[in-house]
Amino acid sequence: MIKVEDLTRRYGSYAAVDSVSFEVQPGTVTGFLGPNGAGKSTCMRMICGLTPPTSGTATVLGKPYAELPNPGRHVGVLLDAAAQHNGRTGREILTLGAIMMGLERRRVDEMLELVGLNKEESRRRLRDYSLGMRQRLGIAHALLGDPKVLILDEPANGLDPAGIRWMRGLLRGFADEGGTVLLSSHLLHEVEVVADDLVVIGRGKIVAEGAKSALLSAAGTTVRTTDDQRLANALESAGFGANPATGGGIHTDALPEQVGRIALEHQVVLTELRQAGTAGLEEMFLQLTAADAREGVAA
Ligand SMILES: Nc1ncnc2c1ncn2[C@@H]1O[C@H](COP(=O)(O)OP(=O)(O)OP(=O)(O)O)[C@@H](O)[C@H]1O
């Protein structure tokens, strides 16, 4: 498991990561979400001992990463798919990894097959790889030592839709066999399909955290009516929030039954009523990270 306690990283007076604490349990995939520049990569680099924290601690399998003996056998890491020697072939990169970890060479072929890189592709130099191929190679490298923990920073970057689905299946299978997965993304949909738990970070601080199902059920209700304004006013007078939903209608924190009763009382005709679920989570994600949304910054 991964345990992060009060982790902080400052660059001058700027806190890129500010007192962040969370745990990632075995058997689960945890999605680490946040907009660009929120602090995900900095946090992951600290977990992997690549960036020293200003304060706080991070342990993987009970120890700081740097103290793990032969860490690749315990923790698979993919932080930057481009961080390999461009002149080496994919096969050479994996073979070097296998030698350093003391693994049998057949593991290289197994991993190449697992990530869908064929013989010819494995003999190409990294500089000639597409972004998606680099990601596949990075995932192969992370899995090489048959680790118990995976730490992946934006692994779906550059993968095509089939590749993204394949990766989700792979991570789900890994967690179902007892593995621990921390997976970052700035795209909610990319991780919410596969994640059990979510940690949402904005401007270096955790803004939401918990089981995806709990976050989804707290995501409110989406409703469409023939008179949205009237229902919105009625919901607000009853003490509920009511905001225009992305794509039309109203998003409210009231339960569907409460919305139905209030609509009946005020004689508003409902044309759609559903738990906001995924859409609500997206709404929440946008709201939680609104302070960081670059699109919202005045020119
Ligand atoms: N070495 C550094 N020196 C100064 N500032 C840094 C350094 N590394 C990161 N930062 C800043 O810390 C903040 C967090 O960056 P980080 O790369 O962790 O974000 P992120 O959530 O991974 O973003 P993205 O989704 O864009 O990859 C950013 O404002 C970034 O500019």
The ligand as an ORCA input file, in Angstrom:
! r2SCAN-3c Opt
* xyz 0 1
  N      11.028     22.224    -10.332
  C      10.039     23.106    -10.204
  N      10.276     24.405     -9.965
  C       9.287     25.305     -9.802
  N       7.985     25.002     -9.885
  C       7.661     23.713    -10.118
  C       8.656     22.696    -10.289
  N       8.022     21.515    -10.517
  C       6.704     21.787    -10.486
  N       6.486     23.104    -10.246
  C       5.159     23.759    -10.151
  O       4.357     23.031     -9.267
  C       3.005     23.017     -9.714
  C       2.511     21.586     -9.798
  O       3.096     20.949    -10.910
  P       2.812     19.413    -11.255
  O       3.685     19.065    -12.437
  O       2.970     18.603    -10.030
  O       1.285     19.463    -11.682
  P       0.361     18.323    -12.308
  O      -0.852     18.243    -11.459
  O       1.131     17.076    -12.497
  O      -0.040     18.975    -13.704
  P      -0.277     18.340    -15.186
  O      -1.635     17.712    -15.197
  O      -0.238     19.566    -16.054
  O       0.855     17.385    -15.447
  C       2.989     23.760    -11.029
  O       2.564     25.097    -10.793
  C       4.428     23.742    -11.474
  O       4.745     24.860    -12.263
*
